[in-house]
Amino acid sequence: MNSQIRQSLEYAAIQLVEMKTPKYEYVTSTHSGNIFYFSGKTAQVDGSIKLQGKLGQDLSVEQGREAARICAINLLSQIEADIGLENVGQILKLLGFVASEPEFFEQPIVVNAASELFVQVLGEKGKHARSAIGVAALPGNSPVELDIVVLASKDASEIVREK
């Protein structure tokens, strides 16, 4: 990881976490050429979902933003593990799912916490297209799940790390 990214992480008080092998039948990322598709991450900390429930019922917008930030840290950790954050050429797309009541309409505010974090850590490379979608439920009763598409700055054969 380059020093600028390391400094950005420190400034944002972000500690990347060690990512574990998925317990179900999928992989953490795939790629086609230099485009990497990362599997969704929930608001999991140390093996359990830190915040649980639905926005508009169990959790506030600020709690939802905290959950989105946790998901974003988990995604940054997975990117570092699979290809290295220094090899991010651009985050192309962020897809955010927010478990919410039918009358909750602030999904973009919740997911924006992740968008802000990606720009804080990666600068212009962190800017992305995005969707924020309300859903009935998410794995483990997580209030948020995020997945991401990344354009690598190098050929995939040079940067894919052993999983």
C-alpha positions in Angstrom: 0.0 0.0 0.0 1.4 3.4 -0.9 2.1 6.1 1.7 -0.7 8.4 0.5 -3.4 5.7 1.0 -1.8 4.7 4.3 -2.0 8.4 5.5 -5.6 8.7 4.3 -6.6 5.6 6.3 -4.8 6.9 9.4 -6.4 10.3 9.0 -9.8 8.7 8.7 -9.0 6.5 11.7 -9.6 3.4 9.6 -8.0 0.1 10.5 -8.3 -2.4 7.7 -9.4 -5.9 8.8 -8.2 -9.3 7.9 -10.7 -10.8 5.5 -11.7 -14.4 5.9 -12.6 -17.0 3.3 -16.3 -17.0 2.5 -18.2 -19.7 4.3 -20.6 -20.2 1.4 -19.9 -21.2 -2.3 -18.7 -17.9 -3.8 -15.4 -16.0 -4.1 -14.5 -12.6 -2.8 -13.9 -11.1 -6.2 -13.8 -12.0 -9.9 -12.5 -10.0 -12.8 -12.8 -9.6 -16.6 -9.7 -7.9 -17.9 -8.9 -5.0 -15.5 -12.5 -4.7 -14.1 -12.9 -6.4 -10.7 -16.3 -7.2 -9.2 -16.2 -7.5 -5.4 -18.8 -9.6 -3.5 -21.1 -7.7 -1.1 -20.0 -6.9 2.4 -22.3 -6.4 5.4 -21.8 -4.4 8.6 -19.8 -7.3 10.1 -17.2 -6.6 12.8 -15.2 -9.5 14.4 -17.5 -12.1 12.9 -20.9 -10.6 13.8 -23.2 -7.9 12.5 -22.5 -4.8 14.6 -25.8 -3.1 14.0 -28.9 -5.1 13.2 -32.4 -4.2 11.9 -34.2 -2.0 9.5 -33.9 1.7 8.9 -37.1 3.5 9.8 -38.0 0.9 12.3 -35.1 -0.2 14.4 -32.3 2.1 13.4 -31.8 5.8 12.8 -30.2 7.3 9.7 -27.0 7.9 11.6 -26.9 4.3 12.7 -27.4 3.3 9.0 -24.6 5.6 8.0 -22.4 3.9 10.6 -23.3 0.5 9.1 -22.5 1.7 5.6 -19.1 2.9 6.8 -18.4 -0.5 8.3 -19.4 -2.1 5.0 -17.1 0.3 3.1 -14.1 -0.5 5.4 -14.8 -4.2 4.8 -14.8 -3.6 1.1 -11.5 -1.6 1.3 -10.0 -4.5 3.3 -11.1 -7.0 0.6 -9.7 -4.8 -2.2 -6.4 -4.6 -0.3 -6.4 -8.4 0.2 -7.3 -9.2 -3.4 -5.5 -6.6 -5.5 -4.0 -3.9 -3.3 -5.5 -0.5 -2.8 -2.6 1.1 -4.6 -3.8 -0.7 -7.8 -7.2 0.9 -7.8 -7.5 3.0 -11.0 -11.1 4.0 -10.3 -14.1 2.8 -8.4 -16.6 2.5 -11.2 -19.8 1.5 -9.4 -21.1 1.2 -5.8 -24.3 -0.7 -5.2 -25.9 -0.1 -1.8 -28.7 -2.1 -0.3 -30.5 -0.7 2.7 -32.9 -2.9 4.8 -35.7 -0.4 5.4 -39.4 0.0 6.1 -41.6 0.8 3.1 -42.0 4.4 4.2 -38.2 5.0 4.6 -36.8 7.1 1.7 -33.3 8.1 2.9 -31.3 5.2 1.4 -29.1 7.7 -0.5 -28.1 9.4 2.7 -27.2 6.1 4.3 -25.1 4.9 1.4 -23.5 8.3 1.0 -21.4 7.5 4.2 -19.6 4.9 2.1 -19.2 7.2 -0.9 -17.7 9.8 1.4 -15.2 7.3 2.8 -14.1 6.0 -0.6 -13.3 9.6 -1.7 -11.6 10.4 1.6 -9.3 7.4 1.2 -8.8 7.2 -2.5 -9.4 10.8 -3.6 -10.6 11.2 -7.2 -10.1 7.4 -7.7 -12.8 6.9 -5.1 -15.5 8.8 -7.1 -18.1 6.5 -8.6 -21.5 5.9 -10.1 -23.9 4.6 -7.4 -27.3 3.1 -6.7 -29.0 3.0 -3.2 -31.8 0.6 -3.0 -34.2 -0.2 -0.2 -34.8 -3.9 0.5 -36.9 -6.0 2.9 -34.0 -7.8 4.6 -30.3 -8.5 4.3 -28.0 -11.4 5.5 -27.6 -11.6 9.2 -30.1 -8.8 9.7 -27.5 -6.3 8.6 -29.0 -2.9 7.8 -26.7 -2.3 4.9 -24.8 -4.4 2.3 -22.5 -2.9 -0.4 -20.8 -4.3 -3.4 -18.4 -2.5 -5.7 -16.9 -2.6 -9.2 -13.3 -1.5 -9.5 -11.1 -0.6 -12.5 -7.6 -1.7 -11.8 -4.7 0.5 -12.8 -2.6 -2.5 -13.9 -3.1 -5.7 -15.8 -5.0 -8.2 -13.6 -2.2 -10.8 -14.1 0.2 -8.5 -12.3 -1.9 -7.8 -9.2 -4.3 -10.6 -8.3 -3.2 -12.0 -5.0 -3.5 -15.5 -3.7 -6.7 -16.1 -1.9 
